[in-house]
Amino acid sequence: MEELINGFSNKQPKIVAACASVVNQAITDFCGKVIRMKPVVKSLQKLLEKPDKKVREEAKLLAIELYKWIRDAIRPKLVNIKSVQMKEL
């Protein structure tokens, strides 16, 4: 999981989107019992601010899945996101 989160910093948008997709699928399959969600939540804002549309779409899906599991614990991380990006969520 650490390497996937490190992949969020990659310069190639395809790799970042793929890492976000795999993390999303892992959370869907294994929930919070196996996966520590705190590092994922910390890096979520950075993903939502990426210029690539595919990365933002994957980040949006990841945010939705995180919200299903941890509800209001994710809200403080979404406070600093620009209003345009919040409309996409």
DSSP file (Angstrom, degrees, kcal/mol; ACC not computed):
  #  RESIDUE AA STRUCTURE BP1 BP2  ACC     N-H-->O    O-->H-N    N-H-->O    O-->H-N    TCO  KAPPA ALPHA  PHI   PSI    X-CA   Y-CA   Z-CA
    1    1 A M     >        0   0    0      0, 0.0     4,-2.3     0, 0.0     5,-0.2   0.000 360.0 360.0 360.0 -37.0    0.0    0.0    0.0
    2    2 A E  H  >  +     0   0    0      1,-0.2     4,-2.3     2,-0.2     5,-0.2   0.902 360.0  50.1 -60.4 -40.9    2.9    2.4    0.8
    3    3 A E  H  > S+     0   0    0      2,-0.2     4,-1.4     1,-0.2    -1,-0.2   0.865 108.8  52.0 -68.1 -35.0    4.3    2.0   -2.8
    4    4 A L  H  4 S+     0   0    0      2,-0.2     4,-0.5     1,-0.2    -1,-0.2   0.910 110.3  48.3 -65.7 -41.0    0.8    2.7   -4.3
    5    5 A I  H >< S+     0   0    0     -4,-2.3     3,-1.1     1,-0.2     4,-0.3   0.872 108.8  53.7 -66.8 -36.4    0.6    5.9   -2.2
    6    6 A N  H >< S+     0   0    0     -4,-2.3     3,-1.6     1,-0.2    -1,-0.2   0.818  98.9  65.0 -64.4 -29.0    4.1    6.8   -3.3
    7    7 A G  G >< S+     0   0    0     -4,-1.4     3,-1.4     1,-0.3    -1,-0.2   0.693  83.5  75.0 -66.5 -18.6    2.8    6.4   -6.9
    8    8 A F  G <  S+     0   0    0     -3,-1.1    -1,-0.3    -4,-0.5    -2,-0.2   0.727  93.6  53.9 -64.3 -20.3    0.5    9.3   -6.3
    9    9 A S  G <  S+     0   0    0     -3,-1.6    -1,-0.3    -4,-0.3    -2,-0.2   0.405  81.7 122.6 -94.5   1.6    3.6   11.5   -6.7
   10   10 A N    <   -     0   0    0     -3,-1.4     6,-0.1     1,-0.1    -3,-0.0  -0.252  64.7-133.2 -64.4 152.0    4.6   10.1  -10.0
   11   11 A K  S    S+     0   0    0      4,-0.0    -1,-0.1     5,-0.0     3,-0.1   0.710  85.9  82.1 -79.7 -20.6    5.0   12.5  -12.9
   12   12 A Q  S >> S-     0   0    0      1,-0.1     4,-1.8     2,-0.0     3,-0.7  -0.771  70.1-150.9 -90.9 119.0    3.0   10.4  -15.3
   13   13 A P  H 3> S+     0   0    0      0, 0.0     4,-2.7     0, 0.0     5,-0.2   0.805  93.4  60.8 -59.1 -31.6   -0.7   10.8  -14.9
   14   14 A K  H 3> S+     0   0    0      1,-0.2     4,-2.1     2,-0.2     5,-0.1   0.894 106.3  46.4 -63.7 -38.3   -1.5    7.3  -16.1
   15   15 A I  H <> S+     0   0    0     -3,-0.7     4,-2.5     2,-0.2    -1,-0.2   0.910 112.5  49.6 -69.9 -41.7    0.5    5.8  -13.2
   16   16 A V  H  X S+     0   0    0     -4,-1.8     4,-2.3     2,-0.2    -2,-0.2   0.924 112.7  47.2 -62.5 -45.1   -1.1    8.1  -10.7
   17   17 A A  H  X S+     0   0    0     -4,-2.7     4,-2.2     1,-0.2    -1,-0.2   0.898 112.2  50.2 -63.8 -40.9   -4.6    7.2  -11.9
   18   18 A A  H  X S+     0   0    0     -4,-2.1     4,-2.4    -5,-0.2    -2,-0.2   0.904 110.2  49.8 -65.1 -41.2   -3.7    3.5  -11.9
   19   19 A C  H  X S+     0   0    0     -4,-2.5     4,-2.4     1,-0.2    -2,-0.2   0.917 111.4  48.8 -63.2 -43.3   -2.4    3.7   -8.3
   20   20 A A  H  X S+     0   0    0     -4,-2.3     4,-2.3     1,-0.2    -1,-0.2   0.882 111.1  50.9 -63.8 -38.1   -5.6    5.5   -7.2
   21   21 A S  H  X S+     0   0    0     -4,-2.2     4,-2.4     2,-0.2    -2,-0.2   0.908 110.9  47.4 -66.0 -42.4   -7.7    2.9   -8.9
   22   22 A V  H  X S+     0   0    0     -4,-2.4     4,-2.5     2,-0.2    -2,-0.2   0.904 112.3  49.5 -66.9 -41.4   -5.9    0.0   -7.2
   23   23 A V  H  X S+     0   0    0     -4,-2.4     4,-2.4     2,-0.2     5,-0.2   0.918 110.8  50.9 -62.6 -42.8   -6.1    1.7   -3.8
   24   24 A N  H  X S+     0   0    0     -4,-2.3     4,-2.3     1,-0.2    -2,-0.2   0.927 111.6  47.0 -59.4 -46.3   -9.8    2.3   -4.4
   25   25 A Q  H  X S+     0   0    0     -4,-2.4     4,-2.5     1,-0.2    -1,-0.2   0.883 110.8  52.4 -65.3 -38.5  -10.3   -1.4   -5.3
   26   26 A A  H  X S+     0   0    0     -4,-2.5     4,-3.0     2,-0.2     5,-0.4   0.907 110.5  47.3 -64.6 -41.4   -8.3   -2.5   -2.3
   27   27 A I  H  X S+     0   0    0     -4,-2.4     4,-1.9     2,-0.2    -2,-0.2   0.894 112.1  51.1 -66.5 -39.0  -10.4   -0.4    0.1
   28   28 A T  H  < S+     0   0    0     -4,-2.3    -2,-0.2    -5,-0.2    -1,-0.2   0.918 118.4  37.5 -61.8 -43.2  -13.6   -1.7   -1.6
   29   29 A D  H  < S+     0   0    0     -4,-2.5    -2,-0.2    -5,-0.1    -1,-0.2   0.876 132.9  21.6 -78.2 -38.9  -12.4   -5.3   -1.2
   30   30 A F  H >X S-     0   0    0     -4,-3.0     4,-0.9    -5,-0.2     3,-0.6   0.519  87.4-161.2-112.4  -7.0  -10.7   -5.3    2.2
   31   31 A C  H >X  -     0   0    0     -4,-1.9     4,-1.4    -5,-0.4     3,-0.7   0.035  52.8 -47.3  50.3-161.4  -12.2   -2.2    3.9
   32   32 A G  H 34 S+     0   0    0      1,-0.2    -1,-0.2     2,-0.2     5,-0.2   0.486 122.1  79.4 -83.3  -3.2  -10.5   -0.6    6.9
   33   33 A K  H <4 S+     0   0    0     -3,-0.6    -1,-0.2     1,-0.1    -2,-0.2   0.843 111.8  19.4 -72.7 -32.3   -9.9   -3.8    8.8
   34   34 A V  H << S+     0   0    0     -4,-0.9     2,-0.5    -3,-0.7    -2,-0.2   0.750 120.6  62.5-104.9 -34.3   -6.9   -4.6    6.7
   35   35 A I  S  < S-     0   0    0     -4,-1.4     2,-0.6    -5,-0.2    -1,-0.1  -0.810  75.0-133.9-103.6 130.6   -5.9   -1.3    5.1
   36   36 A R        -     0   0    0     -2,-0.5     4,-0.4     1,-0.1    -3,-0.1  -0.727  19.5-169.5 -79.0 122.3   -4.8    1.7    7.1
   37   37 A M     >  +     0   0    0     -2,-0.6     4,-2.7     1,-0.2     5,-0.2   0.665  66.1  83.8 -90.3 -17.1   -6.8    4.6    5.6
   38   38 A K  H  > S+     0   0    0      1,-0.2     4,-2.2     2,-0.2    -1,-0.2   0.912  92.3  46.7 -57.7 -47.1   -5.0    7.5    7.3
   39   39 A P  H  > S+     0   0    0      0, 0.0     4,-1.4     0, 0.0    -1,-0.2   0.867 113.3  50.6 -63.4 -32.5   -2.2    7.7    4.8
   40   40 A V  H  > S+     0   0    0     -4,-0.4     4,-0.7     2,-0.2    -2,-0.2   0.921 110.1  48.9 -68.8 -43.0   -4.7    7.5    1.9
   41   41 A V  H >X S+     0   0    0     -4,-2.7     3,-0.8     1,-0.2     4,-0.6   0.884 107.7  56.1 -63.9 -38.5   -6.8   10.3    3.4
   42   42 A K  H 3< S+     0   0    0     -4,-2.2     4,-0.3     1,-0.2     3,-0.3   0.860 111.9  41.9 -61.9 -35.6   -3.7   12.5    3.8
   43   43 A S  H 3X S+     0   0    0     -4,-1.4     4,-1.6     1,-0.2    -1,-0.2   0.493  91.2  89.6 -92.0  -2.6   -2.8   12.2    0.2
   44   44 A L  H <X S+     0   0    0     -3,-0.8     4,-2.3    -4,-0.7     5,-0.2   0.897  83.4  53.2 -62.7 -43.0   -6.4   12.6   -1.2
   45   45 A Q  H  X S+     0   0    0     -4,-0.6     4,-1.1    -3,-0.3    -1,-0.2   0.897 106.8  53.1 -61.4 -40.0   -6.2   16.4   -1.4
   46   46 A K  H  4 S+     0   0    0     -4,-0.3     3,-0.3     1,-0.2     4,-0.3   0.885 109.7  49.1 -62.3 -38.4   -3.1   16.2   -3.5
   47   47 A L  H >< S+     0   0    0     -4,-1.6     3,-1.3     1,-0.2    -2,-0.2   0.903 107.5  53.5 -67.4 -40.9   -4.8   13.8   -5.9
   48   48 A L  H 3< S+     0   0    0     -4,-2.3    -1,-0.2     1,-0.3    -2,-0.2   0.704 107.1  53.5 -68.6 -18.3   -7.9   16.0   -6.2
   49   49 A E  T 3< S+     0   0    0     -4,-1.1    -1,-0.3    -3,-0.3    -2,-0.2   0.433  79.6 118.7 -95.8  -0.3   -5.7   19.0   -7.2
   50   50 A K    <   -     0   0    0     -3,-1.3     6,-0.1    -4,-0.3    -3,-0.0  -0.364  66.7-132.3 -65.6 146.4   -3.8   17.2  -10.0
   51   51 A P  S    S+     0   0    0      0, 0.0     2,-0.3     0, 0.0    -1,-0.1   0.738  78.9  95.5 -73.8 -22.2   -4.3   18.9  -13.5
   52   52 A D     >  -     0   0    0      1,-0.1     4,-2.0     2,-0.0     5,-0.2  -0.535  67.7-146.6 -76.8 131.9   -5.1   15.6  -15.3
   53   53 A K  H  > S+     0   0    0     -2,-0.3     4,-2.2     1,-0.2     5,-0.2   0.874  97.2  53.5 -65.6 -39.5   -8.8   14.8  -15.6
   54   54 A K  H  > S+     0   0    0      2,-0.2     4,-2.3     1,-0.2    -1,-0.2   0.892 109.0  49.7 -64.1 -39.9   -8.4   11.1  -15.3
   55   55 A V  H  > S+     0   0    0      2,-0.2     4,-2.6     1,-0.2    -1,-0.2   0.926 111.1  49.0 -64.7 -44.6   -6.5   11.4  -12.1
   56   56 A R  H  X S+     0   0    0     -4,-2.0     4,-2.2     2,-0.2    -2,-0.2   0.882 110.1  52.0 -63.3 -37.0   -9.1   13.7  -10.6
   57   57 A E  H  X S+     0   0    0     -4,-2.2     4,-2.1     2,-0.2    -1,-0.2   0.922 111.5  45.8 -64.9 -44.2  -11.8   11.2  -11.6
   58   58 A E  H  X S+     0   0    0     -4,-2.3     4,-2.2     1,-0.2    -2,-0.2   0.887 112.3  51.9 -65.1 -38.1  -10.0    8.4   -9.9
   59   59 A A  H  X S+     0   0    0     -4,-2.6     4,-2.6     2,-0.2    -2,-0.2   0.877 107.6  52.7 -64.9 -37.0   -9.5   10.6   -6.9
   60   60 A K  H  X S+     0   0    0     -4,-2.2     4,-2.2     2,-0.2    -2,-0.2   0.929 109.7  47.5 -64.0 -44.9  -13.2   11.4   -6.8
   61   61 A L  H  X S+     0   0    0     -4,-2.1     4,-2.1     1,-0.2    -2,-0.2   0.876 112.3  50.8 -63.4 -37.3  -14.1    7.7   -6.8
   62   62 A L  H  X S+     0   0    0     -4,-2.2     4,-2.7     2,-0.2    -2,-0.2   0.906 108.6  51.3 -65.6 -42.0  -11.5    7.1   -4.1
   63   63 A A  H  X S+     0   0    0     -4,-2.6     4,-2.3     1,-0.2    -2,-0.2   0.891 109.5  50.6 -62.3 -39.5  -13.0    9.9   -2.0
   64   64 A I  H  X S+     0   0    0     -4,-2.2     4,-1.6     2,-0.2    -1,-0.2   0.916 111.7  47.1 -64.9 -43.0  -16.5    8.4   -2.4
   65   65 A E  H  X S+     0   0    0     -4,-2.1     4,-1.1     1,-0.2    -2,-0.2   0.905 111.7  50.6 -66.7 -40.7  -15.2    5.0   -1.3
   66   66 A L  H >X S+     0   0    0     -4,-2.7     4,-2.9     1,-0.2     3,-0.6   0.907 107.4  54.4 -61.7 -40.6  -13.4    6.5    1.7
   67   67 A Y  H 3X S+     0   0    0     -4,-2.3     4,-1.6     1,-0.2    -1,-0.2   0.858 101.4  59.1 -62.9 -34.6  -16.5    8.3    2.7
   68   68 A K  H 3< S+     0   0    0     -4,-1.6    -1,-0.2     1,-0.2    -2,-0.2   0.856 116.4  33.3 -60.5 -34.2  -18.5    5.1    2.7
   69   69 A W  H << S+     0   0    0     -4,-1.1    -2,-0.2    -3,-0.6    -1,-0.2   0.859 133.4  21.6 -93.3 -39.1  -16.1    3.7    5.3
   70   70 A I  H >< S-     0   0    0     -4,-2.9     3,-2.1     1,-0.2    -3,-0.2   0.435  79.3-174.1-116.6   0.7  -15.1    6.6    7.5
   71   71 A R  G >< S+     0   0    0     -4,-1.6     3,-1.6    -5,-0.4     4,-0.3  -0.124  71.4  13.6  48.3-118.7  -17.8    9.1    7.0
   72   72 A D  G >  S+     0   0    0      1,-0.3     3,-0.6     2,-0.2    -1,-0.3   0.578 110.2  79.4 -71.5  -9.9  -17.1   12.5    8.6
   73   73 A A  G <  S+     0   0    0     -3,-2.1    -1,-0.3     1,-0.2     4,-0.3   0.727  92.7  53.4 -67.8 -19.4  -13.5   11.7    9.3
   74   74 A I  G X> S+     0   0    0     -3,-1.6     3,-0.9     1,-0.2     4,-0.8   0.705  87.4  81.9 -86.5 -21.1  -12.7   12.6    5.7
   75   75 A R  H X> S+     0   0    0     -3,-0.6     3,-1.1    -4,-0.3     4,-0.6   0.863  83.3  57.7 -57.5 -42.0  -14.4   16.0    5.8
   76   76 A P  H >4 S+     0   0    0      0, 0.0     3,-0.6     0, 0.0     4,-0.4   0.842 105.2  53.0 -59.5 -30.2  -11.5   18.0    7.4
   77   77 A K  H <4 S+     0   0    0     -3,-0.9     3,-0.2    -4,-0.3    -2,-0.2   0.704 107.5  51.7 -75.8 -18.6   -9.3   16.9    4.5
   78   78 A L  H X< S+     0   0    0     -3,-1.1     3,-1.0    -4,-0.8    -1,-0.2   0.471  85.7  86.9 -94.9  -2.5  -11.8   18.2    1.9
   79   79 A V  T << S+     0   0    0     -3,-0.6    -1,-0.2    -4,-0.6    -2,-0.1   0.876  87.5  49.6 -65.7 -38.7  -12.1   21.7    3.4
   80   80 A N  T 3  S+     0   0    0     -4,-0.4    -1,-0.2    -3,-0.2     2,-0.2   0.392  84.2 113.3 -85.8   4.5   -9.1   23.2    1.6
   81   81 A I  S <  S-     0   0    0     -3,-1.0     5,-0.1     1,-0.1    -3,-0.0  -0.551  77.4-101.6 -78.9 141.2  -10.2   21.9   -1.9
   82   82 A K     >  -     0   0    0     -2,-0.2     4,-1.8     1,-0.1     3,-0.4  -0.220  27.6-117.5 -60.6 150.2  -11.3   24.6   -4.4
   83   83 A S  H  > S+     0   0    0      1,-0.2     4,-1.6     2,-0.2    -1,-0.1   0.815 113.0  58.4 -62.0 -32.6  -15.0   25.1   -4.8
   84   84 A V  H  > S+     0   0    0      1,-0.2     4,-0.9     2,-0.2    -1,-0.2   0.909 108.0  46.5 -64.3 -41.0  -14.8   24.0   -8.5
   85   85 A Q  H  > S+     0   0    0     -3,-0.4     4,-1.0     1,-0.2     3,-0.3   0.840 107.2  57.1 -70.4 -32.2  -13.4   20.7   -7.5
   86   86 A M  H  < S+     0   0    0     -4,-1.8     3,-0.2     1,-0.2    -1,-0.2   0.842 100.2  58.5 -67.0 -32.0  -16.0   20.2   -4.8
   87   87 A K  H  < S+     0   0    0     -4,-1.6    -1,-0.2     1,-0.2    -2,-0.2   0.843 101.4  56.2 -65.4 -31.5  -18.7   20.6   -7.4
   88   88 A E  H  <        0   0    0     -4,-0.9    -1,-0.2    -3,-0.3    -2,-0.2   0.831 360.0 360.0 -67.7 -31.2  -17.2   17.6   -9.2
   89   89 A L     <        0   0    0     -4,-1.0    -1,-0.3    -3,-0.2    -2,-0.2   0.498 360.0 360.0 -74.8 360.0  -17.5   15.5   -6.0
